[in-house]
Amino acid sequence: MKFISTRGNAEPVGASQAIMQGLAPDGGLYIPESFPSLAHVNVHEISSYPELAYEVLAPFFNGDPLAPYLAEICVNAFTFPAPMIQLEEGRFVLELFHGPTAAFKDFGARFLAYSMEQLLQLQKRKLTILVATSGDTGGAVAAAFAGRKGIDVKVLFPKNRVSKRQQHQLTCWGGNIEAYEVDGSFDDCQAMVKAAFMDEQISRQWGLSSANSINLGRLLPQMVYYVYGAVRVQAASGKKPHFIIPSGNVGNSCGAYWARTMGAPIESVTLALNANRTIVDYLKSGNYAPRASVETLANAMDVGAPSNMERLFALYGDLATMRLNVSAYSIDDAAIRQSIKETYEQYGYIICPHTATGVRVRKDFVSESPTIVVSTAHPAKFEMVVEPLIGHTLEMPPALEELLKRDTRCTSIGTDYRELFQ
Ligand SMILES: *Cc1c(COP(=O)(O)O)cnc(C)c1O
């Protein structure tokens, strides 16, 4: 199996090379040259999530150096469940927040970390991952890479601009994870990472690499829980379910579109967006106009220029095909609050502000088939928003509580990237 660039000006590469490179040399994103069919997978004979992950992902690693290790990588990466909650007849929530940092990004970040560790052992080399974070992404990456051999991680975050809990999750690791508190903004942090990559001497000497959400190694594992969820609901109801997915950079939902392309029993995929409505406007007008993001309560989805749209354009080509396959709705902050409150009152079920966009979109959804809203984070991560709406305090998930008990350590620096390498 080869992977090609969305921009069409790079050599096709195998999965391992795509994972190590991140971005294709022509600036595009790696996508599968073709999609294998799921027909070979007898899903009803599969007994565990890691086993299903192996079966779904194996064709993408056909002929790749990682192929012999794929089963073990899946066992190591996917150590937590993905429960399907039924709120009422035909209405489900797929909870993807039972990993170490209580958000769906744990699936992709952990698969990427174990894949890179194995590749580096095979290639007998080391690398240093640089991550600039405004909060959540850095936490998932730090947690996933902590203790992985041959990989050092440097996490940069803007001083006084991430929440206390987020800062704790960035600075509680030690070992191969080094946290840097930058006296500047998130944009400064990003600029420092860019400058470090541009510095050829430093980049070569330290073996710099990234682990951001456009990496193929984070995208591929995000197909698996859609296969898993769709198969379970179809088995129980006899019908293919619709997925409704809270989206920002569209990496999570890209996994759903890819799974559907492989033949997973998925009726449709709908994007729930916050007030960042670039994709809604595009589907309406036909004119794709990326823009600056606006701040919302669902802040992990505050994206005005969704990077994985490039992968959807490659999948669906023209506007008509896109409209047939992709629908999107924008939910504002007032409706997010209302959705959290209503869901609690109606079902006694507590959702995070991101998941709330999906639940709100479902409210107007008309179909005979079951619907699955994807829950992307544990509500306790956003207690400042959620607690006043439900009127009581939230219990932390055990994994997160464990992290918050650890000691923290970080290095304070200015905005010169060279301070990272002293
Ligand atoms: C990252 C994130 C999203 C958005 O996912 P994309 O892949 O960027 O579309 C939604 N909810 C939460 C909690 C997230 O952390």
The ligand as a Gaussian input file, in Angstrom:
#p B3LYP/6-31G(d) Opt

LIG

0 1
 C       -9.454000      18.162000      18.736000
 C      -10.839000      18.112000      19.291000
 C      -11.980000      18.223000      18.473000
 C      -11.885000      18.470000      16.980000
 O      -11.345000      17.370000      16.293000
 P      -10.808000      17.580000      14.799000
 O      -10.145000      16.286000      14.443000
 O       -9.836000      18.717000      14.865000
 O      -11.982000      17.880000      13.930000
 C      -13.239000      18.107000      19.049000
 N      -13.381000      17.944000      20.380000
 C      -12.311000      17.830000      21.199000
 C      -12.545000      17.656000      22.655000
 C      -11.010000      17.905000      20.691000
 O       -9.963000      17.819000      21.525000

